[in-house]
Amino acid sequence: MPAWAQALGGGRGARSLPGGSLMRYIFAFSFRWREPLSHLSPCRLFLTQRSVPQISDIHLSRFRDPGRAVDLEKFCSETIDIIQPALVLATGDLTDAKTKEQLGSRQQEVEWQTYQGILKKTRVMEKTKWLDVKGNHDAFNIPSLESVENYYRKYSAVRRDGSFHYVHSTPFGNYSFISLDATLNPGPKRPFNFFGILDQKQMEELLLLAKESSRSNHSIWFGHFTTSTMLSPSPGIRSIMRSATAYLCGHLHTLGGLMPVLHTRHFQGTLELEVGDWKDNRRYRIFAFDHDLFSFADLIFGEWPVVLITNPKSLLYSSAKHEPVERLLYSTHIRVLAFSLSSITSVAVKIDGVHLGQASHLSGPIFILKWNPRNYSNKTHNIEVIVQDSSGRSKNVHHIFSAQDDIHLRFDPLASFILLTDHYIVARVLFVMIVLIQLIILITFRYRAYPEHKGPPGFINLTSFSLCVLSKINIFYYSVLLLTLYTTLGPWFVGEITKGKLGCCFSFGIFVDGHFLQGSLTFIVGILQLVFFNIPLMIYLCWSLLQRCFGHNFRSHLRHGKYLKIIPVHLLMLLLYIWQIYSCYFLHMTYGTLALLFSPLRTWLTLVTPVLVRCVWTLNSTELGAFIVQLKSHLSS
């Protein structure tokens, strides 16, 4: 057996494929109570316990928050010792890989040494099987998988790039764990590797792994990127993983706390469960299979007791397509997993507010309470479990369940939108639409006759007039037209895309070292450029030309007296110009001096903008003569 397979824990089915990306420690419990579809007494039950821990987005940093490493070490010793898992999954962004000022990106070997040092010091790999995979931060600024900068190969537990299939064998069946690696190769510097990419070859390999897992009781896919932040060829990654019970991921960090729960279900039936980050929120997850019914709990490190109700399972996460949900009706006991630093003293169970009794301890973390599910065969019901330990700590958990298979609950629509929408497609469409609208407006006003305005000179008439002026004067028309076309088609900058490798960045993708990385975040950056600078610049030029047509120059329009209308316009444009200057600084810090010097969309545009603005206010009045006359005629009519 090769060394990397031994690192995966030996056993059955550790198969690796090119391209590994994931980083999260998933604390997952997997146990099965062997209970036939009939009522049995507890003494006849055969139960085996398995566990799988997972954590995500650790971001060990040499510059920020040393507590991440301290708490991770405590987690690998204290928490793992209490949970006693059979398997640990680390699903991406093991390290932070940023420079000291947090703008640039660089693989910091000391961060990887810290990560490996924690694994060795706590001897966690001797206690359990530890599967770690790369996230986008772990692939920052890596010119190739063979590069010495690819510290994942040297310091991780798996030490091999690519997706793989690990089979966890039990006396009652096999459970497949398939890692999904969508990190970019080569790995560009930040921020242009926020989206993962799967090519056709990787899709075929993942399809093969999915077929291999068909012989298992369940398959769990785990990866760093959400499916909404991955580019994949037809039929798409969600279709490839359609046989999976769940896809466990991270990457979005609860969107800065705005979405602490990001869960949904694919149209094919697979659950997609994003777990919060370890970096700032110290989140982790445990999950379990009880009679092949999948249950999980998202938790915060350091909060005890840890409680997971496995039977009856939550209705929201039930799936008749992937689970034998009918087993709930034939179960004889409510089952709860409970862990704490101190011994568990009480596990009280309520259904619909009615106290059913105290669950008794069976073995390990398992507590059971006899029940009759037929009493709850109609509608939905709420189960509540209150766990207390000998130190006085308590935890209350609850969820809705149902014994009817025709009742369903809906996931949060916003969470579903975030996880099920292919955001790179949305960004691409929006970018193209904005460009087309701007071009259509420019070209239409360029070739239409001088408008004859009727009625009072309101906002619409003056806006139309100013657009006509800008489009009829060559220097401004061709400047704005060229800027729009260049933003769409031209190279934004030329620079060191990844260490030692020059490349070109376009709206539609990045060329580097003979590779083409499809556009994803580039379209979002393009939208920001259009909305926060290009279009405001065009509007500002139109407004300034309108002031000139009113007979003002720069000084006279300031003395005109309407400060509340004039000053905010200049201040807003100044703020947007400062934003453009900052984007040049950011480009310099992320991609170097060469990128700063050879960046038409950033540096050159920043230098040209004051020239265009000056040209408006110093333009010879004779070139505006026809427009001035037309405006005065309209105002006097």
N, C-alpha and C positions, 0 to 999 in steps of 0.2 A: 504494500500500500504506500503511495507517495506521501511525503511529509505533510503536504497541505491537507490531504484527506485525514491524516491522523490529527491534525490541528482541528479539524471539524468534528473530532470525537470518534473517528473510526466508524464502527458500526456499519449499518447499511447505507447504501446509496448516497455517498457524498460525491456528486458529479459537478464539475466546474465547467463554465463556458466563458468565453471572452467577454469582458466588460462588466466589472462589478461595481455596484453603487448602492449603498444603503448605510444607515447609521442610526441605530436606535436600540436601546436595550428594551426588549419587549418582555415584560415579566408575564409569562403566560403559564397558567396551570393547565395541565391536561390530565384529567383522570376519567375513568369510566366505571360506573357502577353496573355490574353485569346483572341486570334484572330482566327476566323474560316478561313478555306481555301478559302478565297475570299478577295477582297480588301475592307477594311473598313476605314472609316475616324477616326482620332485620338479620336474624341469625343465619339465614340462607344466602345472604348477599355476599358476592365476591367483588371486592373493590381493589383497584390498583391506582396508585397516585403517580402522576408525572407533572413536571412543571417546566415552563419555558419563560425566563425573564427577557425583557426588552427595554431599551432606553434610546431616545433619539435626540439629535441636535445637541450634543454635549458641548462642542465648541471650546475644548481646552485651549487656553490662550496664555502665551508668555507675557502678555501686556495687561490683560484685563481679568478681574474677578478670580483670584486664586481659589475662592470657595468652590468653584466648579469641580476642581480636582479633589479638594478635601472631601466634599460631599460624595463624589463618585467613589472614592476609596471607602468611605463609610458604607455606601450602598453595596459595593462589591463584597464587603465583609459582613456587616451587621444584617442588612436586608436579605442578602442572598442566603446567609446562614439560617435565617428564620423561615424564609420561603422554601429553601432547599429545592431549587428547580433542576429539571433534567437538561434544560437547554436555555441558552441566553442568546438573544438576537440583538445586535447593535446595528441600527439602520441609518447610518449616514451622519455626516458632519461630526466626525470624531474630534477633529481639531478645527481651530478658527482660521488659521492660515492667512492672517492679515498683517500688514505692517503696523508700526507703532502708532501712527496717526490714524489708523483704521480706514484709510482710503485705498491704499494699495493692497496687493495680495502677493503672498509669497509662502511657500511651504517652509514652516519653521520646524527644523528637526527636533528641537528641544520639546516642542508640544507633543510630537509623536513619542519621544522618549518618556515623557511624563505619562502618556497613555499606557505604553507598554509596562512602565514601572509599576503602575497601579495594578495591572493584571497580575504581574509577577509577585508583588508584595502581598497582595491579598490571597494569592494562590487560587484565584477564582476559577482558573482553567483546570485545576485539579478537582474542584468541587462539582463542576458542571461543564457542559459543552458550550463554548462561546463562539458564536457566529457573528462576525462584524463585516460590514460592507461599507463602501464609500458613499459619501454625499458630495454635493457640488463643491463645498469648501475643501474637501479632501483631494479634489482634482484641480484646484486653482493652480495656474501657472506651471503646468506639467507638459512639456513638449511632446512626450510620448510615454507609453506604458513602460518602456524599457529604460526610461530616464532615471538617473540616480535621485532625482527630485521626487520620484514616486515612492515616498516613504511607507505607503500602505503595504507594499510588498515586503518591507523590512520589519515593520513594527506592529502590524496588526496581528490578530489571532489567526485569520485565514491565510493571509500573506499571498494571495493570488487574485488577480483581477478577473472579473467576469461573473456572470450569473451562475448559480449552481442549484442543485436539487439535493436536499438532505432528507433522508427518510428516517423517521423515528419509529422504531419497532417496539411494539408492546404485545403482551399475550393475547390481546383482543383485536389486533389489527395494526396497520401501519398508518402513520401520519406524515404527509409530505410538507416540507417547508421549501418554497422556491424563492430564491432571491432574484430581484429585478435590478439589473445594473444599467442605468441610462446615462451615466456620466459621460462627458464629452471627451473624445480622444482625437487630436490633442486637446488638453484642457486650457482654455484661454484664461487670461486674468479676469478679475471681476470688473464689471458686473455681467459680462456677456456669457456666463454659463449658468444662469439662474434656471433655465429650462433644460431638461434632459432630452436626449435624442436617441432613438432606436432606429438602426438601419434594417434593411430587408434581411440581411444575414442573421442579425440578432433576433429578429422576429421569428425566423424559421427555427432557430435554436430554442427559443422560449416555447414555441409550439411543440417541439419535441419533448421538452421537459413537462409540459402540461399533459401530453399523452402518457408519459411515464407515470405521472401521479394519478392517473385514472384508476390504478389498482389499489390506491390507498383509501382508507375510510374517509379522510378529509385532506384537502390541500389548503395550506395557508401561504399566500404570496406576501412578501414583505420587501419594501424598497424605500428609498429616501424621497423621491419625487412623488407628488400626487399625480394621478393620471391626467389631471387637467394641466399640468406643467411638464408634460412629456410630448415630444413629437414622434409620431410613429406612422409608418405606411399602412395602407389598407390591408386588412380590415380593421386595424387599430388595436391598441394594447388591451382595451377593455374586452374585446371579443376573444383575444387569445387567452385571457385569464377567466373566462366565463365559467369554467368548472370549479373555480376556487370558492371556498366558503367565505373568505375575507381577504382583502388586500390591506395590509397594515403599513402606514407610511408616516412621514413627518414633513419637514421642509418649510411649512408655512408659519410655524411658531405661533399658532393661534391668532395670526394676523395682528400681532402687537397687543393681544388681550381683547381685541374686538370680537373674536370668534373663539371662545374657549372650548366650544364643542363643534368639531368639523367632522360629521359623520353623514353618510348617505348610502344609497344602494344603487348599483349599476342597473341599467335596464335589463341586463342579462341575469340579474339576481345576486351578484357578488357584492358583499358589503365593502365599502371603502371607509376606513377608519383612520383619520389623521390624529396623531397624538401630540399633545403639547410638548414644548421643548424643555430639555434639561438646562439649557444655557441660562435662562432668566427665571423660569417658572418651576424647575425641578419636578417636571412631570414624568410619569411612567405609567405603564399599563400591565395588568395581569389578565390572562384569559384562560378558559378551561373548556374541556369537552366532557360533558356529563351525559352518558348514554348517547354520545355523538351529537349532543345539542351544544352549540357554541355559546359561551357567555364570556363577558369581559367587564373590567372596571378600569377606568382612568383615574389615576391616583396622584397625590402630591407627596414627594419624598419627606419622610419625617413625621407624617401623620399616621397615628396608630389608634385603634386597630385597623387592619386592612380586611375588608369584608367583600365577598362575592357570592351572590345568590345564584346557584346553578340550576336549581329546580324549585319552582317553575321559572323558566327563563323569560327574559323581557320580550314582550310582544313586538316592540318596535324593531328588534333585530332578528326576529324569527323568519325562517325561509324554508318553506315546504319543498323548494327545489333542491336544496342542499342538505337538509336535515330531516330526520324522522320525527317531525313535530307531533305526530300522533301518540308518541310514547308518553307525553305528559299525562294523558288520560289514564294510562295504565300504571303510573308511578304510585308508589306506596308511601313515599316520604318526601317532605321538603328537605332540600339539602343546601347547606351553606358552608363556604370556606371562610375561616376566620383565623387571622394571624395577629400577633402583637408581641411587643418586647417582654411583656409579662404574661402569665397564664390567663387564659380566657375563663372568666367566672360565670358569665351569663350570656345566653343567646336567646332573646325573646322574639317571638314571631307574631305578627298581626296580619290579618287579611281584612281589607275594607274597614279598618279601625277596630276590629274585634280581636281580642287577645286569644291566640290559639294555644299558647303554652310555651314552655322552655325547651329549646332543642337540646338533645343530649349529645355528648361527645362520642363519636364512633372511633376514629383513629386519626392521628396527625392533625391536620387543620379542619377535618370534616365533622360537621354537626348535623344531626338529622332530627326531624320531627314528623311523626306519623300523621298522615292526612288522607282525606278522600277527595280526589280531584273532581269527582262527579258532582260534588256539592257546588262547584264553581264552573259548571259546564256552559253557562249562559253568559253572554256579554263579556265585559272586561272587569278585571278586579285589580286591586292594588295590594301588593304584598310589602310589608315593612319589617325589617329586622333591626333590632337594637342589640349591639354587642358591647359588653363591658369586660375590662380586664382587672386583674388584682391590684393595679396601681391607680384605679379610679378613672382611667381613660374610657371613653365610650364613642361609639360610631353608629349613626343611624343611616341606613340605606333603604331605598324602596324603588320599585318599578311596577309598571302595569303589565299584567299577563292575561292570557285568555286561552281557554281550551278549545275554542272554535277556530277552525282553519279558514273561515271566510271573513274574518275581521282583521283589518290592517290599520296601522298607524302611519302617518306621513312624517318624513323627516323635515327639518327646518328648511324652508324653500331657499333661503339665502345660502345655507351650507351646501345644499344640493347644487345650486348655481355655481358656487365656487369650485366644487369638486368635479362636477360633470361637464362643465363648459370647457371646450378646448380654447384656452385663452389666446394662444398664438394665432388661431384662425380669426377670432374676434378682433385682435389687434391688427392683423393684416387687412381685414375688410375695412375697419375704421380708418386706417392709414390711407388706403387707396381712395376711400370715399372723400376724405378731407382734401386730399390732393386734387381729385377730380372736380370737386366743388369750387376750389380756389381757381383752378385753371379755367373752368367754364365761365366763372364770373369775369376773370381778366380778359379772356378772348372775346366774350360777348360784348363787353363795354368797349373793347378795342375797335370792333368792326361795326358796331351799331351807329346810326346817325346821332347827331347831337340831340339829346332829349328835349322836348318842349314841355316844360313843367307847367302844370295848371294847379291853381289853388294856392294856399299859403305855403311858404317855404318850411315845411315841417321836417321832422327827422328823416323820413323816408326819401323825400325829394332831395334834401341836402346830401344824404348818403349816396344816392344814385348819381348826383352831380359830381361829388368828389371822386367816386370811382371812375366816372367818365374822364375827369381831368387826368387822373393818374394813368389811365390806360391810353390816353391820346398823346402823352408826352413820352418820347422814346426812352429817355434815360431811366425813367422810373418803371415804365412798363417792362422793358427788357431786363431790368435788375430784378424785379419781383418774379417775373416769369422764369428767369435763369435760376433764381434761388429755389423756387418750387421744384423745378425739374431736377436740379442738382441734388436736392434733399432726397428725391425719389430714386435717382439713377446713379448719381456720382459717388465716388469713394468719399466717405466722411473723414477718414484719416488713414494714414499709413504709419505703422509703428510696430513695436515689439508686442505682438499679440500674446505670445507665450515666451518663456525664457529662451533667449537666443534665436528666436524665429520671428522674422518680419512678416507682416500680412496687411491686408486691406480690409476695412470695415465698410460695408454697404448697408442700405436699409434692408435688403433681402438676404443678407448673410455675411459671413466672414470667410475670406480666403487666407489660409495660412499653411505654409510648408506642404503644398500640394494637396491640401484637404479643403473641402468646402463645408462649413457649418451652417446649416439652414438658419434663416432669419427667424427669430422668436422675440426675445427681448429687444432686438434692434427695431422692430416695428413699434414697440411701446415707446422707446426713446425717440423714434421719429415722430410719433404723435405728440409727445411733449415738446419737441422742437418746433413743430408746426403751430401748436396751440399757444405755447408760451413765448414764442419769439417771432417766427416768420409771419404769422397772420397778424399779431399785434403790431409788428413793424409796418406791414402794409396799411393797416388801419391808421396808424400814427402818421404815415406819409400822406394818406388821403385827408386826414384832419388838418395837417399843416398846409397842404395845398389849398384847402378850403379857406383857411385863414388868409392865405396870400390872395385868393380871389376876392376876399372882402376888402382888399387894399392894404392889408397890414404887412409889415415886416416883423422880424422877431422881437425887436424892442417895442414897436408900437402896439403889437397885440398884447404885450404884457401890461402896457399902460392903459389899455382899453377899459380896464376896471372890473371885468368879470372874473375875478381871481378864483372864485369858488368853482368855476367851470374850467378854467384854463390850467391852474396849478396842478390839480389832481391828474390831468392827462399827462403832463410832463413827468410828474412823480411816478406814475404807474409805468410809463415807458422807461424811466431811469431804473426802477426796480427790476424790470424784466431784462434790461441791459446788464445790470449787475449779476443777475442770474446767468446770463450768457457768459460773462467774464468768469464766474465761478465754475461753469461747465468746462472752460478752458483749463482752469486750475485742476479740476478733478481729472480731466484727461491727462494732464501732465503727471499727476500723482499715480495714476493707474497704469498708463501705457508709455510714460517716459517723454523725454524732451523731443525726440524725433516725431512722435505723434503730435505734440503741441505745434511744432513747426510746420508739419505737413498735414494740417487739418483745415481744409477749405470751409467746412460747415461750422467749425468752432472758432479757431483763431482768426482765419482770414475774414470771416463774416463779422467778427467782433471789431476788426480794424476798418472794414468797409462801411459799417453802419454809421459812424459819425460823419463820414464823407457824404453819404446819401442824405442824412438829415441836414447837413450844412448846405448841400446843393438845393434843397427845397427852399430854405430861407434866404438864399442868395440868388435864386433863379431870376434872370432878367424879366422884368414885368412885361416886356413886349411878347415873350413867349406865352404869357398868360392872358394877353390882351383880349382875345376872343372869348375866353371863359369869364373874364372880369365883366366884359360888356353884357354877356348873356345873363350872368348872375344879377347885375344891377337892374337889367330889364325885367327880370323875373320878380325882384324885390319891389320894384316900383309899380308893377302891374296890379 
